[in-house]
Amino acid sequence: MRETFVASATDLLAEDPRTAVVLADISAALFAPAARRHPDRVLNVGIREQLMIGVAGGLALTGLRPIVHSYATFVVDRTYEQLKLDLDHQGVGAIVVSVGASYDGSAMGRTHMSPGDVALLDTLSGWTVHVPGHPDEVPGLLRAAARHDDAVYLRLSTQVNDLPLPGAGRLTVVHQGGPAAPLVVAVGPMLRPVLQAVAGLDVTVAYTHTPRPFDVAGLRELLSGEPGGTVAPAVVLVEPYLAGTSAAVVSAALADVPHRLLALGVGQADLRRYGSPADHARWHGLDPAGLRRSITAFLG
């Protein structure tokens, strides 16, 4: 996904004079050709992530559309105050693009893990969050974000689904269960392990690469079988970041009807381990076997 993002951002720099890219050393080598062609709009501030966001806020105030990029732990966790003040408080936006996801960088230790990034952005106002599940979804999401001036978070990962899916922010049914079947919502790259986990189960599986804003209308329609309906069977929410991040959104969407909700994701406990991303998926119960255990226990 990172290489696809760099190629798409490089194209935007050539096509749209409003586009600017601000880096803090991460991926600077990949953007070197673009920096030579657009030295005034590809800026590398060095290992100064807070400054990167401050510069982006200043560029946005001048009318440019800044794209900032680093590991999630550096571009969200470390810069949270600048996101709050230099973007949110000033009423300007940027496209924040991360790599590393929750534990893609686990071989480098806890410093490169950020399972709480989306939850942090939920404390700010009006952020759109894209979590693509396939590299081919990245260009469309980036280009759509470049056409407006709002705050957008594009969360890239090394974990990918088998195929790209459309959606434009809507929940997309990937597997249809029977009438009143429980609904399993897979966010981004969780679709592949979810489909493996629910093989043979009578469930409906829906996918989204845009958990913010959450497709509330689509959720209710899928649960009821008709627009505006109110029948709500069990819902299982599977996200590739902190477990329960979207639970409040889903519960609020179904506040007028009884419902059961299981929210699966990365656990809050610091495992204090390195390991591979596959190891961490297993330790957090997000591999197919762990997901099947949790889902079948919940559904009884």
C-alpha positions as CSV (number, residue, x, y, z in Angstrom):
1,M,0.0,0.0,0.0
2,R,2.9,2.4,0.7
3,E,4.3,2.2,-2.8
4,T,0.8,2.7,-4.3
5,F,0.3,5.7,-2.1
6,V,3.6,7.3,-3.1
7,A,2.8,6.8,-6.8
8,S,-0.7,8.3,-6.4
9,A,0.6,11.3,-4.4
10,T,3.4,11.9,-7.0
11,D,0.7,12.0,-9.7
12,L,-1.3,14.4,-7.7
13,L,1.7,16.7,-7.3
14,A,2.0,16.8,-11.1
15,E,-1.7,17.3,-11.7
16,D,-2.8,19.7,-9.0
17,P,-0.8,22.7,-8.0
18,R,-2.6,22.8,-4.6
19,T,-1.1,19.4,-3.6
20,A,1.8,19.5,-1.1
21,V,3.6,16.6,0.7
22,V,5.2,17.1,4.1
23,L,7.5,14.4,5.4
24,A,9.5,13.7,8.5
25,D,12.2,11.5,6.9
26,I,10.0,8.4,6.6
27,S,9.5,7.5,2.9
28,A,11.7,10.5,1.9
29,A,13.7,8.3,-0.5
30,L,10.5,7.1,-2.2
31,F,9.5,10.8,-2.7
32,A,12.9,11.9,-3.9
33,P,12.0,12.0,-7.6
34,A,8.9,14.1,-6.8
35,A,10.9,16.4,-4.6
36,R,13.3,17.1,-7.5
37,R,10.4,18.0,-9.7
38,H,8.4,20.0,-7.1
39,P,11.0,21.2,-4.5
40,D,8.5,23.9,-3.3
41,R,5.8,21.4,-2.6
42,V,7.6,18.3,-1.3
43,L,9.0,19.3,2.1
44,N,11.1,17.0,4.4
45,V,11.4,18.6,7.9
46,G,13.6,15.8,9.3
47,I,12.7,13.8,12.4
48,R,10.4,16.5,13.7
49,E,6.9,15.1,13.4
50,Q,5.2,17.8,15.4
51,L,6.7,20.4,13.1
52,M,5.4,18.4,10.1
53,I,1.9,18.9,11.3
54,G,2.5,22.5,12.1
55,V,3.8,23.1,8.6
56,A,0.8,21.3,7.1
57,G,-1.5,23.6,9.1
58,G,0.3,26.6,7.7
59,L,0.2,25.3,4.2
60,A,-3.6,24.6,4.5
61,L,-4.1,28.2,5.7
62,T,-2.6,29.4,2.4
63,G,-5.0,27.3,0.4
64,L,-2.8,24.3,-0.3
65,R,-3.9,20.7,0.3
66,P,-1.1,19.1,2.4
67,I,-0.5,15.4,2.6
68,V,1.6,14.3,5.7
69,H,3.0,10.9,6.1
70,S,4.8,8.7,8.6
71,Y,4.3,5.7,10.8
72,A,1.0,5.8,12.7
73,T,2.7,6.0,16.0
74,F,4.6,9.1,14.9
75,V,2.0,10.9,12.8
76,V,-1.0,10.4,15.2
77,D,0.2,9.4,18.7
78,R,3.3,11.7,18.9
79,T,1.6,14.6,17.1
80,Y,-1.8,14.5,18.8
81,E,-1.5,18.0,20.3
82,Q,-0.6,19.5,16.9
83,L,-3.4,17.6,15.2
84,K,-5.7,19.1,17.8
85,L,-4.3,22.7,17.7
86,D,-2.7,23.3,14.3
87,L,-5.4,21.5,12.3
88,D,-8.6,21.0,14.3
89,H,-8.5,24.2,16.4
90,Q,-7.6,26.4,13.3
91,G,-10.4,24.9,11.3
92,V,-8.2,23.5,8.5
93,G,-7.6,20.0,7.2
94,A,-4.9,17.8,5.9
95,I,-4.6,14.3,4.6
96,V,-2.7,12.3,7.2
97,V,-1.4,9.0,5.7
98,S,0.1,6.4,8.0
99,V,1.9,3.1,7.6
100,G,2.6,0.6,10.4
101,A,-1.0,0.2,11.3
102,S,-1.5,-1.5,14.7
103,Y,1.4,-3.9,14.7
104,D,2.8,-4.1,11.2
105,G,6.0,-2.7,12.7
106,S,6.1,-5.2,15.6
107,A,9.6,-6.3,14.7
108,M,10.7,-2.8,15.7
109,G,9.0,-3.0,19.1
110,R,6.3,-1.0,20.9
111,T,7.6,2.3,19.6
112,H,6.3,1.4,16.1
113,M,2.9,0.1,17.2
114,S,-0.3,2.2,17.2
115,P,-3.5,0.3,17.8
116,G,-5.1,3.4,19.4
117,D,-4.7,5.9,16.4
118,V,-8.4,5.9,15.3
119,A,-9.6,6.1,18.8
120,L,-7.4,9.2,19.3
121,L,-8.8,10.9,16.2
122,D,-12.3,10.2,17.5
123,T,-11.6,12.7,20.2
124,L,-11.3,15.4,17.5
125,S,-14.1,16.8,15.3
126,G,-15.2,15.6,11.9
127,W,-12.3,13.4,10.8
128,T,-12.9,11.1,7.9
129,V,-11.1,7.8,8.4
130,H,-10.2,5.4,5.5
131,V,-8.8,1.9,6.2
132,P,-8.2,0.3,2.8
133,G,-8.1,-3.4,2.7
134,H,-6.2,-3.7,-0.6
135,P,-3.6,-1.5,-2.4
136,D,-5.9,-0.9,-5.3
137,E,-8.3,0.9,-3.0
138,V,-5.7,3.5,-2.1
139,P,-5.6,5.7,-5.2
140,G,-9.3,6.4,-5.3
141,L,-9.4,7.2,-1.6
142,L,-6.4,9.5,-1.8
143,R,-7.8,11.3,-4.9
144,A,-11.2,11.8,-3.2
145,A,-9.5,13.3,-0.2
146,A,-7.5,15.7,-2.3
147,R,-10.7,17.2,-3.8
148,H,-11.8,18.8,-0.6
149,D,-10.2,20.5,2.4
150,D,-11.5,18.5,5.4
151,A,-9.4,16.4,7.8
152,V,-8.8,12.9,6.4
153,Y,-6.8,9.9,7.9
154,L,-5.7,7.2,5.5
155,R,-4.5,4.2,7.4
156,L,-2.2,1.9,5.3
157,S,-1.2,-1.6,6.2
158,T,0.9,-4.5,5.0
159,Q,-2.1,-6.8,5.7
160,V,-4.3,-7.1,2.6
161,N,-7.5,-8.7,1.4
162,D,-7.6,-11.0,-1.6
163,L,-9.4,-8.4,-3.8
164,P,-10.2,-4.7,-3.8
165,L,-13.8,-3.7,-3.1
166,P,-15.7,-0.5,-4.0
167,G,-17.8,1.2,-1.4
168,A,-17.5,5.0,-1.4
169,G,-18.0,4.8,2.3
170,R,-20.9,2.4,2.2
171,L,-21.1,-1.0,3.8
172,T,-20.8,-3.6,1.0
173,V,-22.2,-7.1,1.4
174,V,-19.6,-9.7,0.7
175,H,-21.5,-12.8,1.9
176,Q,-25.2,-13.0,2.4
177,G,-26.7,-15.1,5.1
178,G,-30.2,-16.2,5.6
179,P,-33.1,-14.1,6.9
180,A,-32.3,-12.3,10.2
181,A,-28.7,-13.8,10.1
182,P,-26.2,-12.1,12.4
183,L,-24.2,-9.3,10.8
184,V,-20.4,-9.4,10.8
185,V,-18.8,-6.0,9.8
186,A,-15.2,-6.3,8.7
187,V,-13.2,-3.1,8.5
188,G,-10.3,-2.9,6.0
189,P,-7.8,-5.8,6.0
190,M,-9.9,-7.7,8.5
191,L,-12.1,-9.0,5.7
192,R,-9.8,-11.8,4.7
193,P,-9.5,-13.4,8.1
194,V,-13.2,-12.8,8.8
195,L,-14.3,-14.7,5.7
196,Q,-12.0,-17.6,6.7
197,A,-13.4,-17.5,10.2
198,V,-17.1,-17.6,9.4
199,A,-16.9,-20.3,6.6
200,G,-19.9,-22.5,7.0
201,L,-21.7,-20.2,9.5
202,D,-25.1,-18.6,8.7
203,V,-24.0,-14.9,8.9
204,T,-24.0,-11.9,6.6
205,V,-20.6,-10.3,6.1
206,A,-20.3,-6.6,5.2
207,Y,-17.1,-4.7,4.4
208,T,-16.1,-1.1,4.8
209,H,-12.9,0.8,4.2
210,T,-14.4,4.0,5.7
211,P,-15.3,3.6,9.3
212,R,-15.6,7.3,9.8
213,P,-18.2,8.5,9.1
214,F,-19.7,5.1,9.8
215,D,-22.4,4.0,7.3
216,V,-25.3,4.2,9.9
217,A,-28.0,4.1,7.3
218,G,-26.5,1.1,5.5
219,L,-26.1,-0.7,8.9
220,R,-29.7,-0.4,9.7
221,E,-30.8,-1.4,6.2
222,L,-28.7,-4.5,6.3
223,L,-30.0,-5.5,9.7
224,S,-33.7,-5.0,8.9
225,G,-33.7,-6.0,5.2
226,E,-35.3,-2.7,4.2
227,P,-34.5,1.1,4.4
228,G,-35.3,2.6,7.7
229,G,-36.2,-0.8,9.3
230,T,-35.7,-1.5,13.0
231,V,-35.0,-5.3,13.3
232,A,-31.6,-5.8,14.8
233,P,-30.1,-9.3,15.3
234,A,-26.6,-9.8,16.7
235,V,-23.8,-7.6,15.3
236,V,-20.1,-8.5,15.3
237,L,-17.7,-5.7,14.6
238,V,-14.2,-6.6,13.6
239,E,-11.6,-3.8,13.4
240,P,-7.9,-3.9,12.8
241,Y,-7.2,-1.4,15.7
242,L,-8.2,-1.0,19.3
243,A,-11.2,-3.2,20.1
244,G,-14.4,-1.3,20.7
245,T,-13.3,1.8,18.8
246,S,-16.5,1.9,16.7
247,A,-18.7,0.2,19.4
248,A,-20.3,3.5,20.5
249,V,-21.0,4.5,17.0
250,V,-22.8,1.2,16.2
251,S,-24.7,1.2,19.5
252,A,-25.9,4.8,19.0
253,A,-27.1,3.9,15.5
254,L,-29.2,1.1,17.1
255,A,-30.2,3.0,20.2
256,D,-33.9,2.6,19.5
257,V,-33.9,-1.2,19.2
258,P,-32.6,-4.0,21.4
259,H,-29.3,-5.4,20.0
260,R,-26.4,-7.5,20.9
261,L,-22.9,-6.3,19.9
262,L,-19.5,-8.0,20.0
263,A,-16.6,-5.7,19.3
264,L,-13.4,-7.4,18.3
265,G,-10.0,-5.8,17.7
266,V,-6.6,-5.2,19.2
267,G,-6.6,-5.7,23.0
268,Q,-5.6,-2.8,25.3
269,A,-2.9,-4.8,27.1
270,D,0.7,-4.1,26.2
271,L,2.0,-7.6,25.3
272,R,5.6,-6.5,25.7
273,R,6.6,-8.7,22.8
274,Y,8.2,-8.2,19.4
275,G,7.2,-11.0,17.0
276,S,5.6,-10.8,13.5
277,P,2.3,-9.2,12.6
278,A,0.9,-12.7,12.2
279,D,2.0,-13.4,15.8
280,H,0.2,-10.3,17.1
281,A,-2.9,-11.2,15.1
282,R,-2.9,-14.6,16.8
283,W,-2.2,-13.2,20.3
284,H,-5.0,-10.7,20.0
285,G,-7.4,-13.3,18.6
286,L,-7.6,-11.6,15.2
287,D,-6.4,-14.6,13.2
288,P,-9.1,-16.8,11.6
289,A,-9.0,-19.4,14.4
290,G,-9.3,-16.7,17.1
291,L,-12.1,-14.9,15.3
292,R,-14.1,-18.1,14.9
293,R,-13.8,-18.9,18.6
294,S,-15.0,-15.5,19.6
295,I,-17.8,-15.3,17.0
296,T,-19.2,-18.8,17.6
297,A,-19.1,-18.3,21.4
298,F,-21.0,-15.0,21.0
299,L,-23.6,-16.4,18.7
300,G,-24.0,-19.5,20.8
